[in-house]
Amino acid sequence: MRRDDLYITVPSPFRCPISLDVMKSPVSLCTGVTYDRASIQRWLDSGNNTCPATMQVLQNKELVPNRNLQRLIQIWSDSVARRQVEAELAAPSSVDVPSQDQVKLLVKQLDNNCFSSLTKIVCFARESEENREFLARMDGFLNAVFDFMRNAESDIKLIEQIVRIMDLIQSKILDKKPLLESNCLSTILLVLQRGISESQIQSLRLLESTAIDGESKLKIAEKEGLVVELVKSLNKEKDQRLIEASLSCLSAIMKPKRVKTKVIHNRIIPELKSLLSEPNMSVSIVEKSLKLLETLSFCKEGRVEIRHDSILLQAVVQKVLKVSNKSTEHAVTLLWSVCCLFREEKAQEAVVSSSNGMTKFLLLMQSDFSSAIRQMSADLLKIFRVNSNSCLSSYDTKTTHIMPC
């Protein structure tokens, strides 16, 4: 496989045995052979009842998603995309990083040979902190970039280059209000929908840096389709760096109640539950997921959804004293919020039925954690005692009814 001047070898397990193309949605038949969903569906719809690769007669025609293979293909695809970007950037830098005077000329020529000019500006920005400072302070540069974002069409490669530049200099930009304009947010949304993982991460960092007050948080959250993409980015099959960037961005915009309500309606809690249930997630992802759940537990809509999900609550208990101090603090605060502060009975029942819950809270009471966490643990421990007394009372009542017989 050859793209431009970059040679790419596709691993054979990633190719569909029917189409020989890289699989977009790998699914397995009962024979154990994996195909791209579209190809095998066409085969079956044509009236065939055999496995194309083995010619075995199929006992059933169920298509089971091959999640592990899909994740490997995604990782490989992102790696290829990054190598292509690096190859594109290497060409101008191998000649020379443009000077400040050349950059000024490139900015004036953005309309002509735009991709080449943007690529050279990216190289310039990557070269040094001084260059990034120069771009941010250069007369007319940010206005030109913002205009480009406002009028951007559907050329995703051009848009990704603009996002790379903005990501590189975002800490130097004093006024980020233009980024909150609808057209600029539409450009960022397009990258989240169609860009490679690296560009999506850069877009999320840009959004996070822009969410500095209540007004900016609301503008981001109320941009049609943006919250949907942020929640989609939490899918456990995604690149973990992308998941982490999405969690950070969501945390940055979450303070207003309207935003909390919106993300809950877009089913963020099931996605967070899925992340906590996945054994291979990074410490940072677990910490950020628990932090978001803690925030949502103080919102009525979030609390209602959390209290009815016993599997989620038991997963939260399992993270106590198991991942990191931050995870433990967020988990305990979340549990205390729903079980003690708001006294949700369903949540209390789920926590009491969790494995090793009582032991963990006993250990926390005697730990070096803050006095607040130790007190919350003591409050949570009372739930176990109350439940135990309730069970004993129930047993005594049953015994009283049985004795006369």
C-alpha positions, 0 to 999 in steps of 0.5 A: 500500500502506497500513499504519496511517498509513504509506504505502508504495509497492512498487517494481513489480519487487518484485511477482510478475506473477501474484499482484501481491504482494511476492515472498518467493522470487523465481525466474526462468524461462528466458524471463528473467521473475521470479516468486514461487516459490509462484505460478509453481510453482502455474502449472506444476503446473496443466499449463501450459508457457508463461511467464505474462507473455510466453506463450512456450513454455518450453524447460525448467521450471527455476526459478533463484533470483534472488539479487540481487532477493531481496537488494534486496527484503530491504533494502527490507523492512527499511527499511519495517519501520524506518520503521514503528518510527520512526513508532510511536516518533514519536507519543509523542515528538511530544507529550512525552518522559515524565518520570521520575515518568511512567516510574515510573507506566508501569512499574507499568502495563505489563500494561495497554496494554503496547505504548503504555507500552513505546513511551514507555519506549523514547522516554525511554531514547533521550532521554539517557544520564541517562535510561538510567542512571535506568532501570537504577537504578530500583527494580523496573524490571529485575525487571519487564522480566525477568519480562516476558521470562520470561512473554512470549508470541508477540506479536513487536512487544511483545518487540521493544520490550522488546529495544530497551529492554534494548539501550539500557540494557545497558551500565548493567545490573550483573547480567545473569544473569537474561538467561541463564535459559532463558525469557529466552533463548527470548524472544531466540531468538524475535526472531532467528527472527521479528523485523526486522533491527534487532531481531535486531541488538539481540538479538545485541548483548544476547547478546554483552554477556551472554557474559562468562565460560565459564559464560555462553558455554556457557549461550548456546550450549547453548540449543536452536536459538540456535546454529542461528539465529546461523549462519543469520544469516551467510547472505550474502543477509542485511543486512550489519549483521546478519551483522557482529553475528552474527559478533561474537556468535559470536566472544564465545561461542566460547572453550569447546571445546564451543561450537567443536564445536557451531558446526562441527557447525552448518556455520559453516565453509561460511558463513564460506567463502561470506562470504570468497568474496563480493566486496562484503562489508565490511572488518569482515565479512572481518576477523571471518570470518577471526578466527573461522576462525583460532579454529576452526583450533586445534580438531581438528574445525575444522582437519580441515574446513578442511584438506580445503577447498582453495577456502576456503584459497585464498580466505584466501590471497587476503585476505592484504595485500588487505583490512586489516592485521587481515585479514592477521594473522588470515589468516596465523595461520590458514594457519600454524596448519594448515600449519606448527603442525599440518602438514596436508599437504592444507592445504599443497598448497592454499596452494602452489597458490594464486595469488601466495601466495609473493609475498605471504609474501615481501612480509610478511617484509620488512614492518612487521608484527609479528615474529610475523607475519613469522616465520609468513610465513617458515615458510609460505614454506618450504612453497613451497620444500619443494614445489618441491624435491619437484617437482624430485625427482619430475622427476629420478626420472621422467627416470632411468626414461626415459633407458634407453629 
